[in-house]
Amino acid sequence: MAKKKTNNKTQSLKTKGFDPVQPRNATGKALVLVEIICERVHCVMYDYAINTVDMVAENFGDQIEIQTIVRRGDIKNAMRFLSLCKKAGKMLSVPTILINGDVAFTNVPHPDDLTTAIEKYLTLSQDTPILKDKKNE
């Protein structure tokens, strides 16, 4: 009987417009890539981190993209996670937020701190001569 109540509760959340946070997949077309490492989709820290990143990302439009890396996900996620750990020189904790492959936060940052970090990388990306040349084409 308890299972039925739990299912009804879950069902009522879905019918009331609750949408679980979905993984993000970047296309590689933006100047800045924000990656979020999580243990699994829908863990509390994942939801908290992705909601914070989503909130900040709205201010940057198509200048940034978001990619989730699920440690317990598929082989592609696992390989990316290990690659980032190797680059960082240590096993990365959950949640870790990376910007253009660099560890920016090993926790969920305040939105203002995340905004400042993204702005720094956007400025660096826009000052790169190769990117300036591509924009002028």
Summary of the structure (lengths in Angstrom):
residues: 137
radius of gyration: 17.4
end to end distance: 65.3
largest distance: 65.5
contacts: 368
relative contact order: 0.16
helix: 51%
strand: 16%
